[in-house]
Amino acid sequence: MRNRETRVRGIAARAGGWSARHRWAAVGIWVLFVVLATGLGSAAGRVDVKDSDQMGGETHTAARIVEDAGIDEPAGETVLIQAKSGAVKATDAEFRAAVDAVVTAVEGTGEVTGVTSPYDAKTISQDGRSALVQFDMRGEADTAGERVEPVLKAVEGVQKEHESLRIEEIGGASMMKTFDDAFGDDFKKAEYSAVPVALGILLVAFGALVAALVPVALAITAIIATMGLMGLVSHLQPMSETANSVMLLVGLAVGVDYCLFYLRREREERAAGRDAQTALRIAAATSGRAIVVSGVTVCVAMAGMLFTGIAEFEAMGLASLMVVAVAMVGSVTVLPALLSLLGERVEKGRLPFLRRRRRRPSGSAGEGSRFWTAVLKRVLAKPLLAAAVAVGALLAVAAPALGMKTQNLTLDQEFGDALPIVQTYNRVNEAFPGGSDPAEVVVKADDINAPEVRAALADFRERAIGSGASRGPVDITVHDQQNVALVYVPLVGGSDQDKAGESLDKLRDDVRPATLGKVAGVEAPITGQVAGNKDFNDQLVGSVLPVFAFVVVFAFLLMLLSFRSLTVALTSIVLNLLSVGAAYGILVAVFQHGWGASLVGAEGVGAIITWLPLFLFVILFGLSMDYHVFVVSRIREARLRGRSTRDAIQHGVVTTAGVVTSAAVIMVAVFAIFGTLSMQSMKQMGVGLAAAVLIDATIIRGVLLPAVMSLLGERNWYLPKWLHRLPDLTHDESPEAIASPERGGEGERGERGERVGV
């Protein structure tokens, strides 16, 4: 008997069988793994991505020079003093009194250093209506936001005494505090609300509290374990808070999905009359295998981020890859052990207002969703028309993506005018173009005080203004001991990224070569927000093709090996690309063109944040494989059991409709939470992910996939003879063979004989 049971092939089937037989050991090993990962990760601590590693190009070089020199740049703050009418000028006594009051007030806090008057630094606007008092916060720049409140209150006190003037503070520390106060809890609320939302949907899907808690519990433990692993791995690949948030999103989505697939199949088999042990064996060999194929595919997609060369992307990719791998392992090991332990108790805690649906045995007439049965009936009756309509609709939705404009969003684009500090930012940039975000030239020389270096610095200052790249003032701070000079150049164009970019190009391509570039041994990389955006964009654009190629090629190979069908592999890639294209189109329509932008609070953005298209491609290409692998696996399983391709398609789509719908609703709900955040970049990510999952679970899997497979017929299982030597990773067993292991060799021959075209 034992020899005959070992005939079941596949990692998922064997893992599920072992866990069901050694259920306490499986649960104990999982708990030990989570505890050890968490404990070791906490002990090791997490290393976060350094500023010098965030960007590439000149921005990275500049950060490295400053870091190596041990220069701690303080958080700079600026107080704008501006006349509310043209009648008051900076030369008037009232204006001067306000400037003196600001200087005295901020110095009196004891939190600032290096306060400069606009009359000494010549930071007075051309129209004479505005002036800037500038100073630095004491202490480390990273924590300056925690100490800036007394300074802000001091400036507010001066404002109350001079109502005819506008007196406002802006800078790194004040923006840090404002955003932390306004949006710091935004992410936490979104992350905390995601779990209750998923649990609520699962309660409706299963109608029982215990059945709903199992997927959520496994997803949460997978996330906790991954947080610990992130701490360990961060010593090789630094992590970040963004990577942590993305990991939580992806972990909750795939963790719940995988358990949902497994649990629904086990319940379905039990409803069909199988005993508990047999139902678990079938779920392990079918849904378990689909989970492994899907999980590996998602991991490969996430690994694509490692090819960007951008530290933040590498952190997000590695964190997402790890949580998917942990969730996948948990789903095929500890989940069957838990189901074996719970038995009928998985139905405990039934909700009284949800009637328990009476299930028909799998394969009976009228099985599955009535809605999707009706849809499939029409799709399979006229598959060519259904495919044409679905493709046409997806292409129409994707069309706006052809005019996609990407850029790093400015402060007003990211947060709108809701925050007073954003209005201050706009006023400073209007009065002093580029003053709030100057370019920074990091000059390193063997001797920074050498006559030729000093002359080159002075020449650079003059030419920067003379070339039209800046209107000044150009400030130079020399660090004698480190032989480094920092040159701050306000760029003409200010918050207008295109115009500021042109000014940056003049500095890099014209001014620098003609001045500092002529001195031997001098390095002069130019950094700053505008330069950082440009370098980031250039690096991102350069990584698009390698990432796309890696993800598509490896996903294709995995599908080919897993299904032993060239046709299935090709159609999988095409359908996923259509889904991603449609998501891009929705993003551009809403956030760039403003169609329906008011519904999501995205008026006036006018662009897609630079990092989002590549990020969405990787995430969506991975997550959409969840549904695709699950549905196609069920179709293939039905085909191997002797059904015609048409019947197998209908059986596969209809019987998986419930679980795919439940999984999609959870994903859409979780991602939509991020679409409600105030930051436009997070809103774009949430809307893009939610829209793509919705399209993928409805139009793609419910209409286009069955229509295309129906048109292809037996060609769905086509594999050229020259590819027969590829490794066979299908591990196909019919449920009958699994349910009746005593049939031994006869069952195996029958199962192999049903392999049509594979």
C-alpha positions in Angstrom: 0.0 0.0 0.0 2.8 2.4 0.9 4.6 1.8 -2.3 1.5 2.6 -4.3 0.8 5.9 -2.5 4.3 7.1 -3.2 3.4 7.2 -6.9 1.9 10.7 -6.5 4.4 13.1 -7.9 5.2 16.7 -7.3 6.6 18.7 -4.4 3.2 20.2 -3.4 1.5 16.8 -3.3 4.3 15.2 -1.3 4.6 18.2 1.1 0.8 18.2 1.6 0.8 14.4 2.3 3.6 14.6 4.8 2.1 17.6 6.6 -1.3 15.9 6.8 0.3 12.8 8.3 2.6 14.7 10.7 0.3 17.6 11.4 1.6 18.6 14.8 5.2 18.5 13.5 4.3 20.6 10.5 2.6 23.2 12.6 5.4 23.2 15.1 8.1 23.6 12.4 6.2 26.6 11.0 5.8 28.3 14.3 9.4 27.7 15.1 10.4 29.2 11.7 8.3 32.3 12.3 9.7 32.8 15.8 13.3 32.2 14.8 13.1 34.5 11.8 11.5 37.2 13.9 13.9 36.9 16.7 17.1 36.7 14.6 15.9 39.6 12.4 15.2 41.8 15.5 18.6 40.9 17.0 20.4 41.7 13.7 18.6 44.9 13.1 17.6 46.3 9.8 20.0 48.2 7.6 18.2 50.8 5.4 19.3 52.1 2.0 21.7 55.1 2.3 21.1 58.3 0.5 24.3 57.7 -1.5 22.9 54.4 -2.8 19.4 55.8 -3.7 20.4 57.2 -7.0 22.8 56.7 -9.8 24.9 58.9 -12.0 26.2 62.2 -10.7 23.8 62.2 -7.8 25.4 59.1 -6.5 28.9 60.4 -7.0 28.0 63.6 -5.2 26.5 61.8 -2.2 29.5 59.5 -2.0 32.0 62.4 -1.9 30.0 64.1 0.9 29.7 60.9 2.8 33.4 60.0 2.5 34.3 63.5 3.6 32.2 63.1 6.7 30.3 66.3 6.0 27.0 66.3 7.8 24.8 68.7 5.9 22.3 70.2 8.2 18.6 70.6 7.5 18.2 74.1 5.9 15.2 76.2 6.7 13.9 79.4 5.1 11.4 82.0 6.3 9.6 83.9 3.5 8.7 87.4 4.3 6.5 88.8 1.6 4.3 91.9 1.3 0.7 91.2 0.7 0.4 94.2 -1.5 2.7 96.1 -3.8 2.7 99.1 -1.5 5.2 97.6 0.9 8.8 96.9 -0.1 11.7 95.2 1.5 13.4 98.6 2.0 10.5 99.9 4.2 10.9 100.2 7.9 8.0 97.9 8.6 9.5 95.2 6.5 12.9 95.6 8.1 11.4 95.4 11.5 9.7 92.1 10.5 13.0 90.7 9.3 14.8 91.6 12.5 11.9 90.1 14.5 12.2 86.8 12.6 16.0 86.7 13.1 15.7 87.4 16.8 12.8 84.9 17.3 14.5 81.9 15.5 17.8 82.5 17.3 16.0 82.7 20.6 14.8 79.1 20.2 18.4 77.7 20.5 17.6 75.2 17.8 19.2 77.0 14.9 22.5 78.1 13.7 23.9 80.3 10.9 21.0 82.7 10.6 21.5 85.1 7.7 19.6 88.3 7.0 18.3 88.9 3.5 20.1 92.3 3.5 23.4 90.6 4.0 22.8 87.5 1.8 21.0 89.6 -0.9 18.1 87.2 -0.9 15.6 89.9 -1.9 13.3 89.3 -4.9 13.6 91.4 -8.0 10.3 93.1 -7.4 11.4 94.0 -3.9 8.3 92.4 -2.3 9.8 89.3 -0.9 12.9 88.3 1.2 14.3 85.2 2.7 15.8 84.6 6.1 17.9 81.5 6.0 19.3 79.3 8.7 20.2 75.7 9.6 18.8 73.3 12.2 21.2 72.1 14.8 21.8 68.3 15.1 21.3 65.6 12.5 19.3 66.4 9.4 17.4 63.1 9.6 15.8 64.0 12.9 15.5 67.8 12.5 11.7 67.4 12.0 11.4 66.4 15.6 13.1 69.6 16.8 11.6 72.2 14.5 8.3 72.9 16.3 9.7 75.6 18.6 11.1 77.4 15.5 7.7 77.2 13.7 5.9 78.6 16.7 8.4 81.4 16.9 7.8 82.3 13.3 4.0 82.1 13.8 4.4 84.6 16.7 6.1 87.1 14.4 3.4 86.6 11.8 0.7 87.6 14.3 2.6 90.9 15.0 2.9 91.8 11.3 -0.5 91.2 9.6 0.3 93.3 6.6 3.1 90.8 5.7 3.1 87.1 4.9 5.7 85.3 7.1 6.0 81.6 6.5 8.6 78.9 7.1 9.7 76.1 4.7 12.6 73.7 4.6 13.7 70.2 5.0 12.8 70.0 8.7 9.4 71.8 8.5 8.3 69.8 5.5 9.4 66.6 7.3 7.2 67.5 10.3 4.3 68.7 8.3 4.2 65.5 6.2 4.7 63.2 9.2 1.8 64.9 11.0 -0.5 64.9 7.9 0.4 61.6 6.3 2.6 59.7 8.7 -0.4 57.7 10.0 -1.9 57.4 6.6 0.1 54.4 5.7 -0.4 52.7 9.1 -4.1 53.2 8.8 -4.1 51.7 5.3 -1.9 48.7 6.4 -4.0 48.1 9.5 -7.3 48.3 7.7 -6.2 45.9 5.0 -6.4 42.9 7.3 -10.0 43.5 8.5 -11.1 44.2 5.0 -9.6 40.9 3.8 -11.1 39.0 6.8 -14.6 40.5 6.1 -14.5 39.4 2.5 -13.4 35.9 3.4 -16.2 35.7 6.0 -18.7 36.4 3.2 -16.9 34.0 0.8 -16.8 31.1 3.3 -19.6 31.9 5.6 -17.6 30.6 8.6 -15.3 32.4 11.0 -12.7 29.6 11.3 -12.4 29.1 7.5 -12.0 32.9 7.1 -9.4 33.2 9.8 -7.1 30.4 8.5 -5.9 32.3 5.3 -5.6 35.6 7.2 -3.6 33.9 10.0 -1.2 32.2 7.5 -0.7 35.5 5.5 0.0 37.4 8.7 2.5 34.9 10.0 4.2 34.8 6.5 4.5 38.6 6.7 5.9 38.5 10.3 8.5 35.9 9.3 9.5 37.9 6.2 10.0 41.1 8.3 12.5 39.1 10.4 14.2 37.8 7.2 14.4 41.4 5.9 16.4 42.3 8.9 18.9 39.5 8.2 19.1 40.1 4.4 19.4 43.8 4.8 23.0 43.4 5.8 23.6 42.2 2.3 20.9 44.2 0.5 19.7 47.3 2.4 15.9 47.6 2.9 13.6 50.6 3.3 10.2 51.6 4.7 8.8 51.6 1.2 9.9 48.0 0.7 8.2 47.1 4.0 4.9 48.6 2.8 5.1 46.9 -0.6 6.0 43.6 1.1 2.9 43.8 3.3 0.7 44.5 0.3 2.0 41.7 -1.7 2.2 39.3 1.2 -1.4 39.8 2.2 -2.6 39.5 -1.4 -0.7 36.3 -2.3 -0.9 34.8 1.2 -4.7 35.0 1.3 -5.0 34.0 -2.3 -2.9 30.8 -2.0 -4.7 29.7 1.1 -8.0 30.5 -0.5 -7.2 28.4 -3.6 -6.2 25.4 -1.4 -9.0 25.6 1.1 -11.8 26.0 -1.5 -10.5 23.0 -3.4 -10.4 20.9 -0.2 -14.0 21.9 0.7 -15.1 21.3 -2.8 -13.8 17.7 -2.8 -15.4 17.1 0.6 -18.7 18.4 -0.7 -18.3 15.9 -3.6 -18.3 13.1 -1.1 -14.6 12.5 -0.5 -13.3 11.7 2.9 -11.1 14.3 4.7 -7.8 12.5 3.9 -8.7 12.1 0.2 -9.9 15.7 -0.2 -6.6 16.9 1.2 -4.5 14.7 -1.1 -6.5 16.0 -4.1 -6.1 19.6 -3.0 -2.4 19.1 -2.5 -1.8 17.6 -5.9 -4.0 20.1 -7.8 -4.3 23.5 -6.0 -1.0 22.9 -4.2 0.7 22.4 -7.5 -0.9 25.6 -9.0 0.3 27.5 -5.9 3.9 26.4 -6.5 3.8 27.2 -10.2 2.2 30.6 -9.4 4.5 31.3 -6.5 7.7 30.6 -8.5 6.4 32.7 -11.4 5.6 35.6 -9.1 9.1 35.3 -7.5 10.7 35.4 -10.9 8.7 38.6 -11.8 9.7 40.3 -8.5 13.3 39.3 -9.2 13.1 41.6 -12.2 13.4 44.6 -9.9 16.9 43.5 -9.0 18.0 44.4 -12.6 17.2 48.1 -12.2 20.4 48.9 -10.3 18.2 51.3 -8.1 18.6 50.4 -4.5 15.0 51.2 -3.6 13.7 48.9 -6.4 16.1 46.2 -5.4 14.9 46.4 -1.8 11.2 46.2 -2.9 11.9 43.3 -5.3 13.8 41.3 -2.8 11.3 41.9 0.0 8.4 41.0 -2.3 10.2 37.9 -3.5 10.8 36.7 0.0 7.2 37.1 1.2 5.8 35.3 -1.8 8.2 32.4 -1.2 7.4 32.2 2.5 3.6 32.4 1.8 3.9 29.7 -0.9 5.8 27.3 1.4 3.3 27.9 4.2 0.4 27.2 1.9 1.6 23.8 0.8 3.0 22.7 4.2 1.3 24.1 7.3 -2.1 24.7 5.7 -2.8 21.0 5.0 -1.7 20.3 8.5 -4.1 22.8 9.9 -6.9 21.5 7.7 -6.2 18.0 8.9 -6.3 19.1 12.5 -9.4 21.2 12.2 -11.4 18.7 10.1 -15.1 19.6 10.2 -14.3 22.3 12.7 -13.2 24.5 9.8 -16.9 25.2 9.4 -17.2 26.5 13.0 -18.5 30.0 13.6 -21.0 30.1 10.7 -22.6 33.4 10.1 -26.4 33.1 10.7 -27.3 35.6 8.0 -25.4 33.6 5.3 -27.1 30.5 4.2 -24.8 27.6 3.6 -24.8 26.9 -0.1 -25.6 23.4 -1.1 -22.8 22.2 -3.2 -23.1 19.7 -6.0 -20.4 17.2 -6.6 -17.7 18.4 -8.9 -18.6 17.6 -12.4 -22.3 17.6 -12.0 -24.7 19.6 -14.1 -25.1 23.1 -13.0 -21.8 23.2 -11.0 -20.2 26.4 -10.1 -21.3 30.0 -10.5 -24.6 30.7 -12.3 -23.4 34.1 -13.4 -20.2 32.7 -15.0 -22.0 29.8 -16.4 -24.3 32.2 -18.3 -21.3 34.3 -19.4 -19.3 31.2 -20.5 -22.3 29.9 -22.5 -22.4 33.0 -24.6 -18.6 33.2 -24.9 -18.2 29.6 -26.0 -21.1 29.9 -28.4 -19.4 32.7 -30.3 -15.7 32.6 -29.2 -14.4 34.7 -32.1 -16.9 37.5 -31.5 -16.2 37.4 -27.7 -12.4 37.5 -28.3 -12.7 40.4 -30.7 -14.9 42.4 -28.4 -12.7 41.7 -25.4 -9.4 42.5 -27.2 -11.0 45.7 -28.7 -12.2 46.8 -25.3 -8.8 46.2 -23.7 -6.9 48.0 -26.5 -9.3 50.9 -26.3 -8.7 51.2 -22.5 -4.9 50.8 -23.1 -4.8 53.5 -25.9 -4.2 56.5 -23.6 -1.0 54.8 -22.4 0.6 55.7 -25.8 0.8 59.3 -24.6 2.1 58.5 -21.1 4.1 61.3 -19.5 6.2 60.3 -16.6 8.0 62.6 -14.1 8.8 62.9 -10.4 5.9 64.8 -9.0 6.5 68.2 -7.6 5.3 69.1 -4.1 2.1 70.7 -5.4 1.4 67.8 -7.7 2.0 65.2 -4.9 -0.1 66.9 -2.2 -2.2 69.6 -3.9 -2.9 72.9 -2.2 -4.5 71.4 0.9 -1.3 71.9 3.0 -0.3 75.5 3.8 3.4 74.5 3.3 2.7 73.6 -0.3 1.4 77.1 -0.9 4.5 78.5 0.7 6.6 76.3 -1.6 4.9 77.8 -4.6 5.3 81.4 -3.4 9.0 80.9 -2.7 9.5 79.4 -6.2 7.5 82.2 -7.8 9.5 84.9 -6.1 12.9 83.1 -6.2 12.9 80.6 -9.0 14.7 77.5 -7.9 15.3 78.9 -4.4 13.5 76.2 -2.5 15.3 73.4 -4.5 18.7 74.6 -5.7 21.2 72.5 -7.6 24.2 71.6 -5.5 27.6 71.3 -7.0 29.9 69.2 -4.9 33.5 70.2 -5.7 36.3 68.0 -4.6 39.9 69.0 -5.2 43.4 68.0 -3.9 43.6 71.5 -2.5 40.3 73.4 -2.4 42.1 76.7 -1.6 44.5 76.5 -4.5 44.4 79.7 -6.6 43.2 77.9 -9.8 40.4 76.2 -7.9 39.3 79.4 -6.2 39.3 81.2 -9.6 37.3 78.3 -11.2 34.7 78.5 -8.4 34.3 82.3 -8.9 34.1 81.9 -12.6 31.5 79.1 -12.2 29.4 81.5 -10.1 29.5 84.2 -12.7 28.8 82.0 -15.6 25.9 80.2 -13.9 24.1 83.5 -13.7 25.4 84.8 -17.0 24.3 81.7 -18.9 20.7 82.2 -17.8 20.7 78.9 -15.8 20.3 80.9 -12.5 19.3 84.3 -11.3 21.3 83.9 -8.2 22.4 84.2 -5.5 24.9 81.4 -5.9 26.3 80.5 -2.4 29.6 78.7 -1.8 30.4 76.9 1.4 34.1 75.7 1.6 35.1 72.8 3.9 38.9 73.4 4.1 39.8 70.2 6.0 37.9 67.9 3.6 39.0 69.9 0.5 35.4 70.1 -0.6 33.2 73.0 -1.6 29.4 73.0 -1.9 28.0 75.4 -4.4 24.2 76.1 -4.2 22.7 77.3 -7.5 19.0 78.3 -7.7 17.8 77.0 -11.1 15.7 79.1 -13.4 12.4 77.3 -13.8 11.8 76.6 -10.1 9.1 74.0 -9.7 8.6 73.7 -13.5 10.5 70.5 -14.0 11.0 70.9 -17.7 12.5 74.5 -17.4 14.5 73.6 -14.4 15.9 70.6 -16.3 17.0 72.9 -19.1 18.8 75.1 -16.5 20.5 72.0 -15.1 21.7 70.9 -18.6 23.3 74.3 -19.1 25.2 73.9 -15.8 26.3 70.4 -16.6 27.0 70.7 -20.3 28.2 74.3 -20.7 29.1 76.1 -17.4 30.9 73.3 -15.7 33.2 72.2 -18.6 34.2 75.9 -19.2 35.2 76.5 -15.5 35.7 73.7 -13.0 36.2 71.2 -15.8 39.5 72.9 -16.9 41.2 72.4 -13.5 43.0 69.1 -13.3 42.1 66.7 -10.5 38.7 68.4 -9.7 35.5 66.5 -9.4 32.3 68.5 -9.6 29.2 66.3 -9.8 25.9 68.3 -9.7 23.1 67.0 -7.4 19.9 68.4 -5.9 16.3 67.5 -6.4 16.1 68.3 -10.2 19.4 66.6 -10.8 18.3 63.6 -8.7 15.1 63.3 -10.7 17.0 63.4 -14.0 19.6 60.8 -12.9 16.8 58.6 -11.6 14.8 58.8 -14.8 17.9 58.1 -16.9 18.8 55.0 -14.9 15.2 53.8 -14.8 14.8 54.2 -18.6 18.0 52.2 -19.1 16.7 49.4 -16.9 13.3 49.0 -18.6 14.3 46.7 -21.4 16.4 44.3 -19.3 13.7 44.1 -16.7 10.9 43.6 -19.2 12.9 41.0 -21.1 13.9 39.1 -17.9 10.3 38.9 -16.6 8.7 38.0 -19.9 11.3 35.4 -20.9 11.4 33.6 -17.6 7.6 33.7 -17.1 7.3 32.1 -20.6 9.8 29.4 -19.7 8.1 28.6 -16.4 4.7 28.3 -18.1 6.2 26.1 -20.8 7.8 23.8 -18.3 4.8 23.7 -16.0 2.1 23.0 -18.7 4.2 21.4 -21.4 2.4 23.5 -24.0 3.9 26.2 -26.2 0.5 27.6 -26.9 -0.4 28.0 -23.2 2.9 29.7 -22.5 2.5 32.2 -25.4 -1.1 33.0 -24.6 -0.3 33.5 -21.0 2.3 36.2 -21.8 0.0 38.0 -24.3 -3.0 38.1 -22.0 -0.8 39.4 -19.1 0.6 42.1 -21.4 -2.9 43.1 -22.4 -3.9 43.4 -18.7 -0.9 45.5 -17.9 -1.5 47.7 -20.9 -5.1 48.3 -19.8 -3.9 49.3 -16.3 -1.5 51.8 -17.9 -4.3 53.3 -19.9 -6.5 53.8 -16.9 -3.7 55.5 -15.0 -3.0 57.9 -17.9 -6.7 58.6 -18.4 -7.3 59.4 -14.8 -4.1 61.0 -13.5 -2.7 62.6 -16.7 -5.8 63.5 -18.7 -8.0 64.0 -15.6 -10.9 61.8 -16.8 -12.9 61.0 -13.7 -10.0 62.4 -11.5 -12.4 64.1 -9.1 -13.7 60.6 -8.2 -10.4 59.7 -6.7 -9.2 63.1 -5.7 -6.5 63.4 -8.4 -7.3 66.7 -10.1 -4.5 68.6 -11.6 -1.7 66.0 -11.4 -1.1 65.8 -15.1 1.6 63.1 -15.1 2.4 59.6 -13.9 5.2 59.3 -11.3 8.3 58.0 -12.9 8.8 54.8 -11.0 5.3 53.5 -11.3 5.1 52.0 -14.8 8.0 49.6 -14.2 6.9 48.8 -10.7 3.3 48.1 -11.9 4.6 45.9 -14.7 6.6 43.7 -12.4 3.9 43.5 -9.7 1.0 42.9 -12.0 2.8 40.4 -14.2 3.5 38.4 -11.1 0.1 38.7 -9.4 -2.0 38.1 -12.5 -0.2 34.7 -12.8 -2.1 33.6 -9.7 -5.4 33.5 -11.5 -4.0 32.4 -14.8 -2.2 29.4 -13.4 -5.1 28.4 -11.2 -7.7 28.6 -14.0 -5.5 26.9 -16.7 -4.5 24.2 -14.2 -8.1 23.4 -13.6 -8.8 23.3 -17.4 -5.9 21.1 -18.0 -6.9 18.8 -15.2 -10.4 18.4 -16.7 -8.8 17.7 -20.1 -6.6 15.0 -18.7 -9.7 13.4 -17.1 -11.1 12.9 -20.6 -13.3 15.9 -21.2 -13.3 17.6 -24.6 -11.4 20.9 -24.7 -14.6 22.9 -24.8 -16.1 21.1 -21.8 -12.8 21.4 -20.0 -12.7 25.2 -20.5 -16.2 25.6 -19.2 -15.5 23.3 -16.3 -12.2 25.0 -15.4 -13.5 28.6 -15.6 -16.9 28.0 -13.9 -15.6 25.9 -11.0 -12.8 28.4 -10.3 -15.0 31.5 -10.7 -16.0 31.7 -7.0 -12.4 31.5 -5.7 -11.0 33.8 -8.3 -13.8 36.3 -7.7 -13.2 36.1 -3.9 -9.4 36.5 -4.3 -9.9 39.4 -6.8 -12.3 41.2 -4.5 -9.8 41.0 -1.6 -6.9 42.3 -3.8 -9.0 45.1 -5.3 -10.2 46.1 -1.8 -6.7 46.1 -0.3 -5.2 48.0 -3.2 -8.1 50.4 -3.3 -7.3 51.4 0.3 -4.0 52.8 -1.0 -6.0 54.6 -3.6 -7.6 56.7 -0.9 -4.3 58.0 0.5 -3.5 61.7 0.2 -0.2 61.3 -1.6 -0.7 61.1 -5.4 2.1 58.6 -5.9 0.4 56.1 -3.5 -3.0 56.9 -5.0 -1.7 56.1 -8.5 -0.2 52.8 -7.3 -3.5 51.8 -5.5 -5.7 52.7 -8.4 -3.4 51.1 -11.0 -3.2 47.8 -9.0 -6.9 47.7 -8.2 -7.9 48.4 -11.8 -5.5 45.8 -13.2 -6.7 43.0 -10.9 -10.3 43.8 -11.6 -9.7 43.6 -15.4 -7.6 40.5 -15.0 -10.2 38.6 -13.0 -13.1 39.5 -15.2 -12.4 40.4 -18.9 -9.2 38.4 -19.1 -10.0 35.2 -17.2 -13.7 35.2 -17.7 -14.0 36.2 -21.3 -10.8 36.4 -23.3 -9.0 33.3 -21.9 -11.9 30.9 -22.6 -12.6 32.5 -26.0 -9.0 32.1 -27.1 -8.7 28.6 -25.8 -12.0 27.6 -27.4 -10.7 29.0 -30.8 -7.4 27.1 -30.4 -9.0 23.8 -29.5 -6.6 20.9 -29.4 -3.8 23.3 -30.4 -3.9 24.5 -26.8 -1.8 21.5 -25.9 0.7 21.8 -28.7 4.3 21.1 -27.9 6.8 20.7 -30.8 8.7 17.5 -30.9 12.0 19.2 -30.5 10.8 20.6 -27.1 9.9 17.1 -25.8 13.3 16.9 -24.2 12.5 19.7 -21.8 12.1 18.8 -18.2 8.6 17.6 -17.3 7.4 19.6 -14.4 3.7 19.0 -15.0 3.2 16.4 -12.2 -0.3 15.6 -13.4 -2.4 13.1 -11.5 -6.1 12.7 -11.9 -8.2 13.1 -8.7 -9.4 9.6 -9.2 -5.9 8.2 -9.1 -5.1 10.2 -6.0 -8.4 9.3 -4.3 -7.8 5.6 -5.1 -4.1 4.9 -4.7 -4.8 1.1 -4.4 -5.4 1.1 -8.2 -1.7 1.3 -8.6 -0.2 0.7 -12.0 -3.6 0.6 -13.8 -4.4 4.1 -12.5 -1.1 5.4 -13.6 -1.4 4.0 -17.1 -4.8 5.5 -17.4 -3.6 8.8 -16.2 -0.7 8.9 -18.6 -2.8 7.7 -21.5 -5.0 10.8 -21.0 -2.1 13.2 -21.6 -3.4 14.7 -24.8 -0.7 16.4 -26.8 1.6 17.0 -23.8 
